[in-house]
């Protein structure tokens, strides 16, 4: 069996401040891995004074507004394969107003590549001040428990002393992440535009290898290839959000081999379930037992299903179960009406304590109020400070009062059960990302 077959697909996002080179980096990875069709290549080619070059960022800017403004707005997903592995890349926007899109991408990623543009910071200083969005995206990736965080120090080809720049910026990143309790996987010097240290430790046209004297580590692609994929852990009790209810069709003669049972489809959010297990329906509290587990619409049967699997469940009796309900292990006692959470506030309007918001948890919508803001995080000092409200892109600790009981597990232990979003009831805008404690 080949090494490609032995490794799971790696999902990673590129993040960082605006114009740090995220889209160009992805374009370079696609170009050098030969994942671009000939007509796409001709569409991004332009003539320079000394050679042919490409506007690589255009490969990921799919919206007309992105092409017109030269920025990334929505998350763009691209795919490529090397002999060693398959990859899915999420190109997250750098603008502060689109931070919610970065959070969407990070929530399902195995790794985050956070770019640092040395041309925007005082790299000659021994104490380098990082850009706020570099710090914010790092903190959010860490909060969202992205397993691997890499920094790519970009545009080192555009300055006079790349070795000194790499040393000073690397020192600043290490100091910041140590204070923030963020584990770094790698810090890698690159030039996305020139393709230096992207797929291999290659030399430029003058024969120089980027930061050869101060960096002896892998290229960016080599580092990504070696990363582990996210593995879902099954240590928590079984939790299953019902996404769709299917009524089984009866045969032409009026009979049904399933005796009129319904199939409850969804994705296992935590734990494992086996045919014969006893379950509780939330919020009704009704009890039932698993009669069958289907792997797909063809009704191929399974004996067991685990975290991350999309399956259909049939219960041993007819009880009221609807989209948005949860099927959880009978012995579980995770249902709560009050909870504490970390909240990343994303709306233009500040968070208002005591105001009602919609909370979407799994496939269920309920009303909720933020009863208190415990504190917010100062991204510059990394200190927690008292706060009366949360402004856009703030990160804080809050207390929530829910209209109904919902099953909650800590986000650190089960992402799909421990995460929710707040939605403004008037505008229907996504207002905040909720990570239960």
C-alpha positions as CSV (number, residue, x, y, z in Angstrom):
1,X,0.0,0.0,0.0
2,X,1.4,3.5,-0.9
3,X,2.2,6.2,1.6
4,X,-0.7,8.2,0.1
5,X,-3.2,5.5,1.0
6,X,-1.8,5.3,4.5
7,X,-2.4,9.0,5.3
8,X,-5.6,10.8,5.8
9,X,-6.4,14.0,3.9
10,X,-5.0,17.0,5.6
11,X,-7.4,20.0,5.9
12,X,-5.6,23.3,6.6
13,X,-6.3,27.0,6.5
14,X,-4.2,29.9,5.7
15,X,-4.7,32.9,8.0
16,X,-3.1,36.2,9.0
17,X,-3.5,39.9,8.3
18,X,-4.8,41.3,5.0
19,X,-2.3,41.2,2.1
20,X,0.1,38.9,3.9
21,X,0.1,36.6,0.8
22,X,-2.3,33.9,1.7
23,X,-4.0,33.6,-1.7
24,X,-0.6,33.8,-3.4
25,X,0.7,31.0,-1.2
26,X,-2.2,28.7,-2.1
27,X,-1.7,29.6,-5.8
28,X,1.9,28.6,-5.5
29,X,1.1,25.3,-3.9
30,X,-1.4,24.6,-6.6
31,X,1.0,25.6,-9.4
32,X,4.0,23.7,-8.1
33,X,1.9,20.6,-7.4
34,X,0.5,20.7,-11.0
35,X,-3.1,21.1,-9.8
36,X,-3.9,23.8,-12.3
37,X,-5.5,23.2,-15.7
38,X,-3.8,24.8,-18.8
39,X,-6.7,27.3,-19.4
40,X,-6.5,28.4,-15.7
41,X,-2.8,28.9,-16.1
42,X,-3.1,31.1,-19.2
43,X,-5.7,33.2,-17.5
44,X,-3.4,34.3,-14.7
45,X,-0.2,34.6,-16.7
46,X,1.3,38.0,-17.4
47,X,4.6,39.2,-18.9
48,X,7.3,40.8,-16.8
49,X,10.4,42.5,-18.0
50,X,12.7,39.5,-17.5
51,X,10.5,36.4,-17.5
52,X,7.0,35.0,-17.5
53,X,5.1,35.2,-14.2
54,X,1.6,34.5,-12.7
55,X,-0.9,36.4,-10.7
56,X,-1.3,33.4,-8.3
57,X,-3.9,35.1,-6.0
58,X,-6.5,35.0,-8.8
59,X,-6.6,31.2,-8.5
60,X,-8.5,31.5,-5.2
61,X,-10.4,34.8,-5.6
62,X,-13.7,33.5,-6.9
63,X,-16.0,36.4,-6.1
64,X,-16.1,39.4,-8.5
65,X,-15.7,41.8,-5.5
66,X,-12.5,39.8,-4.5
67,X,-11.0,40.2,-8.0
68,X,-11.9,43.9,-8.2
69,X,-10.5,44.8,-4.8
70,X,-7.7,42.3,-4.7
71,X,-8.8,40.9,-1.3
72,X,-10.2,37.7,0.0
73,X,-13.8,38.0,1.4
74,X,-15.3,34.5,1.5
75,X,-13.5,31.3,2.4
76,X,-12.2,29.6,-0.8
77,X,-11.5,25.9,-0.7
78,X,-9.0,24.3,-3.0
79,X,-7.7,20.7,-3.4
80,X,-4.4,19.3,-4.5
81,X,-2.5,16.0,-4.2
82,X,1.1,15.1,-4.0
83,X,2.6,11.6,-4.2
84,X,2.6,11.5,-0.4
85,X,-0.7,13.0,0.5
86,X,-4.0,14.7,-0.3
87,X,-4.8,18.2,0.9
88,X,-7.8,20.5,1.3
89,X,-6.9,24.2,1.7
90,X,-9.1,26.9,3.1
91,X,-8.1,30.4,2.1
92,X,-9.4,32.6,5.0
93,X,-9.8,36.4,4.7
94,X,-7.5,38.7,6.6
95,X,-9.8,41.7,7.0
96,X,-11.1,42.1,10.5
97,X,-14.7,42.5,9.3
98,X,-14.5,39.0,7.8
99,X,-13.1,37.3,11.0
100,X,-16.3,35.2,11.2
101,X,-15.3,33.5,7.9
102,X,-11.9,32.6,9.3
103,X,-13.6,31.0,12.3
104,X,-15.8,28.9,10.0
105,X,-12.7,27.6,8.3
106,X,-10.7,27.0,11.5
107,X,-13.4,25.0,13.2
108,X,-12.9,22.0,10.8
109,X,-9.2,22.3,10.1
110,X,-6.4,20.0,11.0
111,X,-3.8,22.8,10.8
112,X,-3.5,26.5,10.5
113,X,-0.7,28.2,8.5
114,X,-0.6,31.8,9.8
115,X,1.3,34.1,7.5
116,X,3.5,37.0,8.7
117,X,4.4,39.7,6.1
118,X,7.8,41.1,7.1
119,X,7.4,44.1,4.9
120,X,4.6,45.4,7.2
121,X,6.5,45.2,10.5
122,X,9.7,46.6,11.9
123,X,11.7,43.5,11.5
124,X,15.0,45.2,12.2
125,X,13.9,45.8,15.9
126,X,15.0,43.2,18.3
127,X,11.6,43.4,19.9
128,X,9.2,43.1,16.9
129,X,5.6,44.2,17.3
130,X,3.3,41.7,15.6
131,X,0.2,42.9,13.7
132,X,-3.1,42.7,15.7
133,X,-4.7,40.3,13.1
134,X,-1.7,38.0,13.4
135,X,-2.3,37.8,17.1
136,X,-6.1,37.5,16.8
137,X,-6.0,34.7,14.2
138,X,-3.5,32.8,16.3
139,X,-5.6,33.1,19.5
140,X,-8.7,32.1,17.6
141,X,-7.0,29.0,16.0
142,X,-5.9,28.0,19.5
143,X,-9.3,28.6,21.1
144,X,-10.9,26.5,18.3
145,X,-8.4,23.7,19.1
146,X,-6.8,23.5,15.7
147,X,-4.4,20.7,16.3
148,X,-1.3,22.1,14.5
149,X,-0.4,25.8,14.2
150,X,2.4,26.8,11.8
151,X,3.8,30.3,11.1
152,X,5.1,31.1,7.6
153,X,7.2,34.3,7.6
154,X,6.6,35.6,4.1
155,X,8.1,38.1,1.6
156,X,11.7,37.6,2.9
157,X,12.9,37.9,-0.7
158,X,11.7,41.6,-0.6
159,X,14.0,42.8,2.1
160,X,17.8,43.4,2.4
161,X,18.6,41.0,5.3
162,X,16.2,38.0,5.4
163,X,18.3,36.2,8.0
164,X,18.0,39.0,10.6
165,X,14.3,39.4,9.8
166,X,13.7,35.7,10.3
167,X,15.5,35.6,13.6
168,X,13.8,38.7,15.0
169,X,10.3,37.8,13.9
170,X,10.7,34.2,15.0
171,X,11.7,35.5,18.5
172,X,8.6,37.7,18.6
173,X,6.3,34.8,17.6
174,X,7.8,32.5,20.2
175,X,7.4,35.1,23.0
176,X,3.8,35.8,22.0
177,X,2.8,32.2,21.8
178,X,4.5,31.3,25.0
179,X,2.6,34.0,26.8
180,X,-0.6,32.9,25.2
181,X,0.0,29.2,25.9
182,X,-0.1,28.4,22.2
183,X,1.9,25.4,21.0
184,X,3.8,26.0,17.7
185,X,4.4,23.2,15.3
186,X,6.9,25.1,13.0
187,X,8.1,28.6,12.1
188,X,9.2,28.6,8.4
189,X,10.7,31.3,6.2
190,X,9.1,31.5,2.7
191,X,8.6,33.6,-0.4
192,X,5.2,32.7,-1.8
193,X,5.6,34.9,-4.8
194,X,9.0,33.4,-5.8
195,X,8.2,29.9,-4.6
196,X,11.1,29.7,-2.2
197,X,10.9,27.1,0.6
198,X,7.3,26.3,-0.4
199,X,7.5,22.7,-1.8
200,X,11.3,22.2,-1.4
201,X,14.3,23.9,0.1
202,X,15.0,25.3,-3.4
203,X,17.4,28.1,-4.5
204,X,16.5,31.3,-6.3
205,X,17.8,32.2,-9.7
206,X,21.0,33.4,-8.2
207,X,21.6,30.0,-6.4
208,X,20.7,31.4,-2.9
209,X,18.6,29.3,-0.5
210,X,16.3,31.4,1.7
211,X,17.7,31.8,5.2
212,X,20.1,29.0,4.7
213,X,22.4,30.1,7.6
214,X,19.6,30.4,10.2
215,X,17.1,27.8,9.1
216,X,17.7,24.2,8.4
217,X,14.2,22.9,8.8
218,X,11.7,21.5,6.2
219,X,9.9,23.4,3.4
220,X,6.3,24.4,4.1
221,X,4.9,21.5,2.1
222,X,7.2,19.0,3.7
223,X,6.1,20.2,7.2
224,X,2.4,19.9,6.2
225,X,2.9,16.4,4.8
226,X,4.3,15.2,8.1
227,X,1.4,16.6,10.2
228,X,-1.2,14.3,11.7
229,X,-4.8,14.5,10.6
230,X,-7.5,15.1,13.2
231,X,-8.7,12.0,14.9
232,X,-12.1,12.0,16.5
233,X,-12.0,10.7,20.1
234,X,-14.8,8.5,21.4
235,X,-14.3,8.9,25.1
236,X,-17.5,10.9,25.6
237,X,-21.1,9.5,25.9
238,X,-23.0,9.1,22.6
239,X,-24.5,12.4,21.3
240,X,-26.4,12.6,18.0
241,X,-28.1,15.7,16.6
242,X,-31.1,14.8,14.4
243,X,-30.7,16.5,11.0
244,X,-33.4,14.8,8.9
245,X,-36.4,12.5,9.6
246,X,-37.3,10.0,6.9
247,X,-40.5,8.1,6.8
248,X,-39.9,4.7,5.3
249,X,-42.0,4.0,2.2
250,X,-44.4,1.1,2.4
251,X,-44.5,-1.7,-0.2
252,X,-47.2,-1.7,-3.0
253,X,-49.1,-4.3,-1.1
254,X,-49.3,-2.0,2.0
255,X,-46.8,-4.0,4.0
256,X,-43.5,-2.6,5.3
257,X,-40.5,-4.7,6.5
258,X,-39.7,-1.9,9.0
259,X,-43.2,-1.7,10.5
260,X,-43.6,2.0,9.7
261,X,-40.4,3.0,11.6
262,X,-38.8,6.3,10.8
263,X,-35.0,6.8,10.1
264,X,-33.3,9.6,12.0
265,X,-30.3,10.9,10.0
266,X,-27.4,12.9,11.2
267,X,-23.7,12.9,12.1
268,X,-22.5,11.3,15.3
269,X,-21.2,14.3,17.4
270,X,-19.6,12.3,20.2
271,X,-19.1,8.8,21.4
272,X,-20.2,5.5,19.8
273,X,-23.5,3.7,19.5
274,X,-24.3,0.0,19.0
275,X,-27.5,-1.8,18.0
276,X,-29.4,-2.4,21.2
277,X,-28.1,0.7,23.1
278,X,-30.6,2.6,25.2
279,X,-31.0,6.3,24.3
280,X,-32.8,9.4,25.7
281,X,-34.4,12.0,23.5
282,X,-33.6,15.7,24.3
283,X,-35.5,17.8,25.2
284,X,-38.5,15.5,25.6
285,X,-36.8,12.9,27.9
286,X,-38.4,10.0,26.0
287,X,-36.6,6.7,26.2
288,X,-35.9,4.2,23.3
289,X,-33.5,1.6,22.1
290,X,-31.5,1.4,18.9
291,X,-33.1,-1.1,16.5
292,X,-31.0,-0.6,13.4
293,X,-28.1,1.6,12.2
294,X,-27.9,2.5,8.5
295,X,-24.7,3.5,6.8
296,X,-26.3,5.2,3.8
297,X,-29.6,5.8,1.9
298,X,-29.3,2.3,0.5
299,X,-29.9,1.1,4.1
300,X,-26.7,-0.9,4.4
301,X,-26.7,-1.9,8.0
302,X,-24.0,-1.4,10.6
303,X,-23.6,-2.8,14.0
304,X,-21.8,0.2,15.4
305,X,-21.3,3.9,14.6
306,X,-18.6,6.3,16.0
307,X,-17.8,10.0,16.2
308,X,-17.8,11.7,12.8
309,X,-19.9,9.1,10.9
310,X,-23.1,10.1,9.2
311,X,-25.7,7.4,9.8
312,X,-29.4,6.7,10.0
313,X,-30.9,5.3,13.3
314,X,-34.1,3.4,13.7
315,X,-35.6,3.1,17.2
316,X,-37.5,0.2,18.6
317,X,-40.7,2.2,19.2
318,X,-42.5,5.1,17.7
319,X,-41.8,8.3,19.8
320,X,-41.8,11.9,18.9
321,X,-38.4,12.9,17.5
322,X,-37.9,15.9,15.2
323,X,-35.1,17.7,13.4
324,X,-33.1,19.6,16.0
325,X,-33.6,17.0,18.8
326,X,-30.7,15.1,20.2
327,X,-30.4,11.4,20.8
328,X,-28.0,10.8,23.6
329,X,-26.8,7.9,25.7
330,X,-29.3,7.0,28.4
331,X,-26.8,7.3,31.2
332,X,-25.6,10.8,30.1
333,X,-26.5,13.8,32.2
334,X,-25.2,16.7,30.0
335,X,-28.5,18.6,29.7
336,X,-28.1,22.2,31.0
337,X,-30.2,25.4,31.0
338,X,-27.3,27.7,32.2
339,X,-23.8,27.5,30.9
340,X,-20.5,29.3,30.8
341,X,-18.7,29.8,27.5
342,X,-15.9,31.5,25.7
343,X,-17.4,33.9,23.2
344,X,-15.8,35.3,20.1
345,X,-18.0,38.3,19.2
346,X,-18.3,38.9,15.5
347,X,-21.1,41.4,15.0
348,X,-20.8,45.1,14.2
349,X,-23.1,45.9,17.0
350,X,-21.6,45.3,20.5
351,X,-22.9,42.4,22.7
352,X,-25.8,43.6,24.9
353,X,-26.1,41.8,28.3
354,X,-29.7,40.7,28.9
355,X,-30.7,40.9,25.3
356,X,-32.3,37.8,23.7
357,X,-30.4,36.1,20.8
358,X,-31.0,33.0,18.9
359,X,-28.6,30.1,19.8
360,X,-28.0,27.4,17.1
361,X,-26.7,24.3,18.7
362,X,-26.5,21.2,16.5
363,X,-29.6,21.6,14.3
364,X,-31.7,23.3,17.0
365,X,-32.6,26.9,17.5
366,X,-33.5,28.3,20.9
367,X,-33.6,31.7,22.5
368,X,-30.8,32.6,24.9
369,X,-29.5,35.6,26.9
370,X,-26.0,36.6,28.0
371,X,-26.6,37.1,31.7
372,X,-23.1,38.4,32.4
373,X,-19.7,39.1,30.9
374,X,-17.0,37.8,33.2
375,X,-14.1,39.4,31.4
376,X,-12.6,39.9,27.9
377,X,-9.1,39.2,26.6
378,X,-6.8,42.0,25.7
379,X,-5.0,40.6,22.6
380,X,-2.1,42.9,23.0
381,X,-1.2,42.2,26.6
382,X,-2.9,38.8,26.8
383,X,-4.4,39.9,30.1
384,X,-8.1,39.4,31.1
385,X,-9.9,42.6,31.8
386,X,-13.3,43.5,33.2
387,X,-15.8,44.4,30.5
388,X,-19.4,45.7,30.3
389,X,-19.8,44.8,26.6
390,X,-17.9,43.0,23.9
391,X,-17.1,44.9,20.7
392,X,-16.5,43.3,17.3
393,X,-13.7,40.7,17.2
394,X,-13.5,40.7,21.0
395,X,-12.9,37.4,22.9
396,X,-14.6,37.1,26.3
397,X,-15.9,34.7,28.9
398,X,-19.7,34.9,29.4
399,X,-22.6,33.3,31.3
400,X,-25.6,32.1,29.2
401,X,-29.2,31.5,30.3
402,X,-31.0,29.2,27.8
403,X,-34.7,29.0,27.1
404,X,-34.6,25.2,27.2
405,X,-32.3,22.5,28.4
406,X,-29.7,21.4,25.8
407,X,-27.0,18.7,26.0
408,X,-23.6,20.4,26.5
409,X,-20.1,19.0,26.7
410,X,-16.9,21.1,27.0
411,X,-15.7,22.2,23.6
412,X,-12.2,20.9,24.5
413,X,-13.7,17.4,24.8
414,X,-16.3,17.3,22.0
415,X,-16.3,20.1,19.4
416,X,-19.7,19.3,17.8
417,X,-21.5,19.2,21.2
418,X,-19.5,22.0,22.8
419,X,-20.0,24.6,20.0
420,X,-22.8,26.9,19.0
421,X,-23.4,30.3,17.4
422,X,-25.4,33.3,18.5
423,X,-27.6,35.0,15.8
424,X,-29.1,38.5,16.1
425,X,-32.9,38.1,16.2
426,X,-33.5,41.3,14.3
427,X,-30.9,41.1,11.5
428,X,-30.3,37.3,11.4
429,X,-26.5,38.1,11.3
430,X,-24.2,35.6,12.9
431,X,-23.2,37.5,16.0
432,X,-20.9,35.3,18.0
433,X,-19.1,31.9,18.1
434,X,-19.8,30.1,21.4
435,X,-17.4,27.5,22.9
436,X,-18.9,25.9,26.0
437,X,-16.7,25.5,29.0
